[in-house]
Amino acid sequence: MKRTHSFLPILPRLLTALCLSWAVTSDAADVTVPEGVKFERAIEFANPAEQHLQLDIAMPQGEGPFPAVLCIHGGGFRAGTREGFDGLCVTLAQQGYVAVTITYRLAPAFRFPAAVHDSKAAVRWLRANAAKYHIDPARIGVTGGSAGGHLAQFLGVTAGVSEFEGEGNCEQSSAVQCVVNLYGPSDFTQSYGKSVDAAEVLPLFLGGNLEQKRREHIVASPLYWVTPDAAPTLCIHGTEDKYVAFEQAVWLVDRLKASAVEVELLKMEGAGHGFKGPDQAKAQEAMLAFFARHLKK
């Protein structure tokens, strides 16, 4: 199904993403793999523009088929590495999911929608390799933090939009069954002057500022792609986020509700951009509960 843009008017404000990821941010070599989990690194899943994109995968023991979760790192669309989510992937595998964390093409060398193409290619790779990795292709969720939250949300609202598909295993669907969006931006047109780094980040990702590339700012904003077909979504966002304002989550949740899409908002009082300590534990508990409701039989 091909959809067209729905440029609906929107409430005002805020921004995009920096590098803080909410989960483990250690090198891959530092990740402890517990008994009952198999972990493999550096598997190529796509090769757009000769970039040889790779993923790390954590799997529970058994024949499955298991639900799967795609994890997308943050970094302002210009930085960050997949290894930052290796720890989360291991945690998800302990809970009965096949979990992958991916490398995607970064700005400014690769602008929007390259990162979207790569994220969708990873979903299609999961389906194409479902038998090999004991995945149930009908139960795939996605999560990400900051820029990764934006990409996760974009997957949740653009199933079937051909211009965002990219290449690799194109016979497979890139649709996801649910989204956990960790402080990802929803409306780039309301970012400048509100986020501490919007004026630096967005022109690199979109090829210019709002005056120069207004259409690109709209097209790249998940808010403008919401329809009743969007995937069930959990937004987790801190009220004191200086990089992606809390209002960004509110606008998205309101739009999803207006479209009769199942959506929840976990408001993290006093939290900034990225969670630590009790906030991280609370966010992870909510994430696991949401994935269990939507992905486990």
N, C-alpha and C positions, 0 to 999 in steps of 0.2 A: 504494500500500500504506500503510495507516494503522497506526502502531505505538502501543503504550501505554508508560507510564513503566516503567523497570526499576530501582527504587530498591534497588540492591544495596549491601551494606555496603562501606566503602572504607577504605583506609589513611588515617591522619590527615595533615594540615597545611595549607596555605597559599593563596595568593591570586590577586589580580587586578591591574589594569593601569594603567600611567601612560603618559606621552606619548612616551617615547623610541622613535624608529623606527630600524631598523638600517641603512636604506639612505640615499639622498640626502635631505636635509631642506632643500632650497633652494626658493625660490619658483619657480612655473612659468616665469616670465620668464627665469630663470637657466639653465634646462635647455638644453643644447646638443643639437640634433637632428642626428645625423650623416647623411651621404649614405647612401641606401638605406633610410631610415626616414621614414615619414610620421607626423606628430604633430598631433592635433586636441584642442582644449580645450573644456570646458564644454558637453558634449552632454547634454541631459536624458534620463534613462533611466527615471524614475518620478516620480510626483507624489502621494504619499500625504499627506493632510492639508494639501494646497496648499503643499508644501515644495519642489517643483521640484528634485529631486535630480539632480545632474550627475556626469559622469565625464569623465576625460581618457583618450585612447586613442592608443597607439603601434602602428604596423603596419609589417611588412616590405613591401618592394616585391614584386610578383608576384601571380599569380592564386590561389595557394594550392590547396586550402583549408589554412589554417594552424591549428595548435592555439592555444588561447587560455588566458590566465592572468588571473584576477581578483586584484588587490592591494588589501588592506584596511588602512587606517592605524590606528595606535594612538592613545591619549590618554585612557585610563581611562574610556572610554565617554561622556566629557563634553567632550572637547576633541580637537584634532588636525584636520588637513585632508588632503584627497586629494593635494594638490600635493607632499607629502612623499615620495610614491612615484612621481612623474613620472620621476625618474632611473632607477629600477628598471624602469619600463615601457619606457623607451628601450633599456636593456640587454637586456631580454627580446626586444624587437623585433629587435635585432641578431642574436639567436640563433634567429630564425625563428618567434616567437610574436606573436600579436595580444594586447597587454596593456592592461588598463584599471585605473585607480585611481578609487575612487568616494567621493562624499560620502554619509554616512548620518546618520540622525537621532540626536541626542545627548541624553543625560540632563542635567539632570533633567526638561527639558520633555517628553522622550519616553523612556519606560522600556522595559525588556525586555518583549516581544520586538521592538520597533520596528526596532532595528538589524539583527536577524536577518532580518526581513521585507525590509528594504532590500537586504541582501546577496544574498538569494535572488532578489529582483527583478532585480538586476544580472546574475546568471547567466542568468535567463530572457531578459533583453534581448539578451545575447550570442547566444543561440540564435535568437531572433526576427529578429535582424539579421545572421545568419550569411552570407547571400548578399551583402549589401551590403558587409560588411567582410572577406569571404573567410575565414570561420571554419569549421572543421570542428566541428559541434555535438556530435560524439561524443568530442571531445578537449578538455575544459575542466578546468583545474586552478585552485587557489586558494592564496594565501599571505597572511599578515598578521603584524604584529608586536604583541605585548602584547595589548591589547583586540582588535586586528585578528586576532591569532593565535587568540584565543578564537572570534571570529566565523568565521574560516576553518575551524577544527576543528568548530564547530557545523554548518556546511554539510556537512562530511564524514560526520557521524554521524546526520543527521536527514532524509535523502532520503525523501520520501514521507510525512512527518509533516504533516498538513494544517494544524494550528494554527500552524505556523511559516511558511507560504507567503506570507502577505500578498497584495498585489495587483499587477497589471501583467503582461501577456503570460501569463496563467494557463494557456493551452493548452500552454505549454512546460514542460519539466522543469527543476527547480533542482538536480538532482544534479550532483556534481562527480566527476571521475575520479581525482583525487589531491589531497593537502593537504600544504603545507609550513607548519608551525606554528612561528613564531618566538616563543619564550618567552611563550606564551599560557597563561592559567590553565585548569585542567580541573575543579577542584572548589571551588566557592565556600564550601561548608560548612566547609572547613578553612583559612580565610583569616584570620580575626580573631586578632589578637595575634601573627601571624607576618609579615604584610606591613606595611610602613610606612604605607600609606594605605588599607588595606581598610576600616577603620571610616568613612572619609570617602567612598570611592568607591562601595562596594556599596549602601549605603542609597539613594544617588541613582539608581542603575541599577535596583534591585529594589524600591524603595518602602518600605524599612525594613531594619533589621538582622536578624541571624540569628534572634533570639528572636521578632521581630515577623513575619518573612516567611520562615520556614524552607522552606516548600514552594517558594517562588519561587527560593530559593538552590539547591535541588536540581534543579528543572526547568531552570534556566539553566546548569547545569553539564554540559559535554560528556561527562564521565566516565559519567554515568548514562544516556546514550543510546547507548552503544557496543553494537553487535550485529555478527554476522558479515557484515552488509551494509555496514559502514563502508568508506569509501574508503581506499586505501593512503595511509600517512601518514609524513612525516619530521618529527620534532620536533628543533629546535635550541635549546639552552638552556644558559645560563651557570650554573656551580656556585655563584657568589657573588651571584646575583640577590636583591636585597632587596625587590623589588616583587612578583615572582612566583617563589616558591621552586622550585629545581631539582626537588624532589620532585614537584611538580605534573606535570612531564613524565614522570617515572618511573612514577607511578600510571597515567597515560594509556597509556603504552607497554605496561605490564604488562596492562592491561585489553584493549587491542587484540590483543596476543599471545594472551591467553586465549580470545579470540573468533576466533582463526585469521585475523586481518586482517594483511596485510603492513604492517610498521611498522619504522622505524629511529629511533634516538636518537643525535644528534650531541652529545656532552657537551663543552661549551666550558669547559675547566678555568680557573678564576680569573676568568671573565668575569662582568660584572654584567648589568644590565638594558639591553640595547642593545649592539651590537658596533661596534668601531672598528678601524682599521688591519688587522693580520694576521687578527684574529678576524672582521672583516667580510668580508675576502677569502675566508677558509675557509668561512664560512657561505654566501656567494654561490656558491662553487664547488660545494658540496654541493647547494644548491638547484637549480642548473642541471643537474647530473648526474641528480638525482631526476626533475625534469620531463622531461628527455630520455628517460629510461627508460620513463616512463609515458604521455607525450603524443606523442612522435615515432614515426612509423611505422618 
